Amino acid sequence: MISQLFLSNVECVIFDVDGCLVDVRKSYNTAIKKTVDFTLKYLVSKAALDNFRHTNLVSNDIILRFRQSGGFNNDIDTSYAICLAELDNPHVDLSCAREFLYEVASNSDETGIISVEKFLASSTSSSFIGYLKRLLYYPAPAGKSVIATVFDELFYGPELFKKLHGIEPRFYYGKPLIENDELVITRKTMDLLSRKFNGNLTIVSGRSELAAEYSLWPILDTFNQEACVFLEGERRQYAKPNPYAVLKAMKNIGAHTAIYVGDSFEDLIMVRRAEEKNLLRIVFCGVYGCSPRPRETIRQFKEKGAEVIIHDINQLPKILNKVSLKE
């Protein structure tokens, strides 16, 4: 058992943003769905898929299954993987298409899009997969890759897209989906945690700093912003579950013990890797309230050894005060 004595000596709390502090089901999830629909329609003639007719192809269950693999913290990666799979193996029937995408997601792992490309190549000629990869031109950034451009235009909207990338949008000029972000954590919770941990609260997130600032502005001042790590601005090789971001955040704080609050398997993998050979102790707190399949998310957290599992991030102060954690 992890003792209350250990908890009393934890030096900081590190938060994932999406699915923990912010409910992204109507923002990032919707961006994936719309990006896939738009990209497939845009590229259909080039890929010679005359029978392709699907819209609303992607479900929340498919998105969750990709995230559970441990390799899809980046939602543009998820959009790319789905587009690649559907272009490689198009289905006339929508339910069959979704079943296939779920199968692809179930066969992916923490290597992310590499695992999807390998899975598809196992049943398709490598030359055709190569053709589709060139067609999608990913992971080139926004402005070069259609899929990356469309995703960011949808999520950020014209004004923030231009601010982030320094270029004009090409495809979308409507309302930004980031406006659908719902802040879950309350100011009261943040103030309680800030007092308990002497202001040592920080962020490790796959989103950009611009997106974090936009959605977290009511509580932004409660974080140690010098220690925050936003992986969209880092090299791709440092993406979760690489422990780089956790190690960087803890180093910037000067901490050797932490609580990490996350909502996905890749968060848990990242934390365990950060502990290995680094003389760190990190308690993992899994949040499941924003999951489309809460029971399945709870089960995965339990199987993978999460020390704390909570429905709502606002339960954390009370949990820390009274619950003895499992080692």
C-alpha positions in Angstrom: 0.0 0.0 0.0 1.1 3.6 -0.7 0.9 5.3 2.7 -0.7 8.6 3.6 2.9 9.5 4.7 3.9 9.2 1.0 1.0 11.2 -0.1 1.8 13.9 2.3 5.2 14.2 0.7 4.1 14.3 -2.9 5.6 17.4 -4.4 3.4 18.2 -7.4 0.4 17.3 -9.5 0.7 17.0 -13.3 -2.5 17.1 -15.4 -3.4 15.9 -18.8 -5.9 18.4 -20.3 -8.1 16.5 -22.7 -10.6 14.2 -21.0 -9.5 15.4 -17.5 -9.6 19.1 -17.2 -11.6 19.6 -20.4 -14.4 17.5 -22.0 -13.4 17.3 -25.6 -16.1 15.0 -27.0 -17.7 17.9 -28.8 -14.4 19.5 -29.9 -11.5 17.1 -30.6 -13.7 14.1 -31.2 -15.9 16.1 -33.6 -12.8 17.4 -35.3 -11.7 13.8 -36.0 -15.1 12.9 -37.4 -15.4 15.9 -39.7 -11.7 15.7 -40.8 -12.2 12.1 -41.9 -15.4 12.8 -43.8 -14.0 15.9 -45.5 -10.6 14.3 -46.4 -12.2 11.1 -47.8 -14.6 13.2 -49.9 -11.8 15.5 -51.1 -9.5 12.6 -52.1 -12.0 10.1 -53.3 -11.6 10.9 -57.0 -7.8 10.7 -56.7 -8.0 7.3 -55.1 -10.5 6.1 -57.7 -13.1 5.0 -55.1 -16.2 5.7 -57.1 -18.5 3.7 -54.8 -17.4 5.6 -51.6 -20.4 7.4 -50.2 -20.0 7.4 -46.4 -20.5 10.4 -44.1 -20.5 10.2 -40.3 -18.1 7.3 -40.6 -16.4 7.7 -37.3 -18.0 6.8 -33.9 -16.8 7.7 -30.4 -16.2 4.0 -29.8 -13.8 3.8 -32.7 -11.9 6.9 -31.4 -11.8 5.4 -27.9 -10.4 2.1 -29.3 -7.6 3.9 -31.0 -6.8 5.8 -27.9 -6.8 2.6 -25.8 -4.0 1.3 -27.9 -1.5 3.6 -26.2 -0.3 5.1 -29.5 -2.9 7.7 -30.5 -2.6 10.7 -28.2 -2.4 12.9 -31.4 -5.9 13.2 -32.9 -4.6 14.0 -36.4 -2.8 10.7 -36.2 -6.1 9.1 -35.5 -7.7 10.9 -38.4 -4.9 9.8 -40.7 -5.1 6.1 -39.6 -8.9 6.0 -40.2 -8.6 7.6 -43.6 -5.8 5.3 -44.6 -7.7 2.2 -43.5 -10.9 3.3 -45.3 -9.1 4.2 -48.5 -7.3 0.9 -48.4 -10.4 -1.2 -47.7 -13.6 0.8 -48.6 -16.9 -0.7 -47.6 -20.3 0.1 -49.2 -22.1 -0.8 -46.0 -21.5 1.7 -43.1 -21.7 -0.8 -40.4 -19.1 -3.0 -42.1 -16.8 0.0 -42.5 -17.1 0.8 -38.8 -16.4 -2.9 -37.9 -13.3 -2.9 -40.0 -12.1 0.4 -38.4 -12.6 -1.1 -35.0 -10.6 -4.1 -36.1 -7.8 -1.9 -37.3 -7.8 0.0 -34.0 -7.8 -3.2 -32.0 -4.7 -4.3 -33.9 -2.8 -1.0 -33.3 -0.4 -0.5 -30.4 1.8 2.2 -28.8 3.7 2.7 -32.1 0.6 4.4 -33.4 0.3 5.0 -37.1 3.3 2.6 -37.7 1.3 -0.3 -36.3 -1.7 0.6 -38.5 0.4 0.9 -41.6 1.9 -2.6 -40.9 -1.5 -4.1 -40.2 -2.9 -2.8 -43.5 0.2 -3.8 -45.4 -0.2 -7.4 -44.2 -3.3 -7.8 -46.3 -2.6 -5.3 -49.1 0.2 -4.7 -51.5 2.9 -2.5 -50.1 2.9 -0.5 -53.3 -0.8 0.5 -52.8 -0.3 1.4 -49.2 2.7 3.5 -50.3 0.5 5.2 -52.9 -2.2 6.0 -50.2 0.5 7.4 -47.8 1.8 9.7 -50.6 -1.8 10.7 -51.3 -2.5 11.6 -47.6 1.0 13.1 -47.3 1.2 12.7 -43.5 2.8 13.5 -41.0 3.6 16.7 -42.9 2.3 19.7 -41.0 -0.7 22.0 -41.7 -0.2 23.9 -44.9 1.4 20.8 -46.6 -0.7 17.9 -45.6 -4.5 18.1 -46.4 -5.4 16.1 -43.4 -3.4 18.1 -40.9 -4.6 21.4 -42.5 -8.3 20.4 -42.4 -8.1 19.2 -38.8 -6.5 22.4 -37.5 -8.8 24.6 -39.6 -11.8 22.9 -38.1 -10.6 22.8 -34.6 -9.0 26.3 -34.3 -11.2 28.2 -36.8 -9.8 30.8 -39.2 -8.4 33.3 -36.7 -6.6 30.9 -34.4 -5.4 28.8 -37.3 -3.7 31.8 -38.8 -2.3 32.8 -35.4 -0.9 29.3 -34.9 0.5 28.5 -38.3 1.0 32.0 -39.9 -0.9 31.0 -43.0 -4.5 31.6 -44.2 -7.0 28.7 -44.1 -7.9 26.9 -47.3 -10.9 24.8 -46.6 -12.9 26.0 -43.6 -14.0 29.4 -42.4 -16.7 28.6 -39.9 -17.0 28.4 -36.2 -14.0 26.8 -34.4 -14.7 23.5 -32.8 -12.4 24.5 -29.9 -15.4 26.6 -28.7 -17.1 23.3 -27.9 -14.5 22.5 -25.2 -16.1 22.2 -21.8 -14.0 23.0 -18.8 -14.7 20.3 -16.2 -12.5 21.3 -13.3 -13.7 24.1 -11.1 -11.8 27.0 -9.7 -12.5 25.8 -6.2 -10.8 22.4 -7.0 -7.8 24.2 -8.5 -7.5 26.5 -5.5 -7.7 23.6 -3.0 -5.0 21.6 -4.9 -2.8 24.7 -5.3 -2.8 25.3 -1.5 -2.2 21.6 -0.8 0.8 21.4 -3.2 2.2 24.9 -2.7 1.4 26.0 -6.3 3.2 23.0 -7.9 0.5 22.2 -10.4 1.4 21.8 -14.1 0.3 20.3 -17.4 1.6 17.6 -19.8 -0.7 17.7 -22.8 -0.7 16.7 -26.4 -2.5 19.9 -27.4 -0.8 23.2 -28.3 -0.1 25.9 -25.8 -2.4 28.2 -27.7 -5.3 25.6 -27.4 -4.6 25.1 -23.7 -4.6 28.8 -23.0 -7.9 29.3 -24.9 -9.8 26.6 -23.0 -8.2 26.9 -19.6 -8.2 30.7 -19.3 -10.4 30.7 -16.1 -7.9 28.6 -14.2 -4.7 29.3 -16.2 -3.1 31.3 -13.4 -3.2 28.4 -11.0 -0.5 26.4 -13.0 3.2 26.7 -12.8 3.4 27.7 -16.4 7.2 27.4 -16.5 6.9 23.7 -16.0 4.0 23.0 -18.5 4.8 20.9 -21.5 2.6 21.1 -24.7 3.6 18.2 -27.0 2.2 19.7 -30.1 5.1 22.1 -30.0 7.7 19.4 -29.5 9.2 16.8 -31.8 7.0 13.9 -32.8 9.3 11.4 -31.2 8.5 12.9 -27.8 4.8 12.3 -28.1 3.1 10.1 -25.4 3.8 7.5 -24.3 7.4 8.7 -24.5 8.3 9.8 -20.9 10.0 13.0 -22.1 7.2 15.4 -21.2 6.7 14.1 -17.6 10.5 14.1 -17.0 10.7 17.7 -18.4 7.8 18.9 -16.2 9.2 17.3 -13.0 12.7 18.6 -13.7 11.4 22.1 -14.2 9.6 21.9 -10.9 12.5 20.2 -9.2 10.3 17.3 -8.0 11.0 13.6 -7.5 7.4 12.6 -6.5 4.2 13.5 -8.3 0.6 12.6 -8.9 -0.2 12.4 -12.7 -3.9 12.8 -13.7 -4.8 11.3 -17.1 -7.6 9.7 -18.9 -5.9 7.2 -21.2 -3.7 4.1 -21.4 -0.9 6.1 -23.1 -0.8 8.4 -20.0 -0.3 5.4 -17.8 2.4 3.9 -20.0 4.2 7.3 -20.0 4.1 7.6 -16.3 5.5 4.1 -15.7 8.3 4.7 -18.2 9.1 8.0 -16.5 9.6 6.1 -13.2 12.0 3.5 -14.7 15.6 4.3 -14.0 14.8 7.9 -13.0 14.4 7.5 -9.3 11.0 9.0 -9.4 7.7 8.0 -7.8 4.5 8.9 -9.6 1.0 8.0 -8.5 -1.3 7.6 -11.5 -4.9 8.9 -11.2 -7.2 7.7 -14.0 -10.2 9.8 -14.8 -13.1 8.1 -16.7 -16.0 10.6 -16.6 -15.5 11.8 -20.2 -15.1 8.4 -21.7 -17.8 7.1 -24.1 -17.5 3.7 -22.4 -16.8 4.4 -18.7 -16.9 0.8 -17.5 -14.4 -0.3 -20.2 -12.1 2.6 -19.3 -12.3 1.7 -15.6 -11.5 -2.0 -16.4 -8.4 -1.0 -18.4 -7.2 1.3 -15.6 -7.6 -1.5 -13.1 -5.8 -4.1 -15.3 -2.9 -1.7 -15.9 -2.4 -0.9 -12.2 -3.7 2.7 -11.8 -3.5 3.6 -8.1 -6.5 5.9 -8.2 -9.5 5.8 -10.4 -12.1 8.6 -10.3 -15.1 9.7 -12.3 -14.6 13.5 -12.0 -11.4 15.5 -11.6 -13.2 17.5 -8.9 -13.2 14.4 -6.6 -9.4 14.5 -6.4 -9.0 16.8 -3.3 -11.4 14.7 -1.2 -9.7 11.4 -2.4 -6.3 12.7 -1.5 -7.5 13.5 2.0 -9.0 10.2 2.9 -8.1 7.3 0.6 -5.1 5.0 1.1 -3.7 4.2 -2.4 -2.6 0.8 -3.7 0.9 0.3 -4.6 
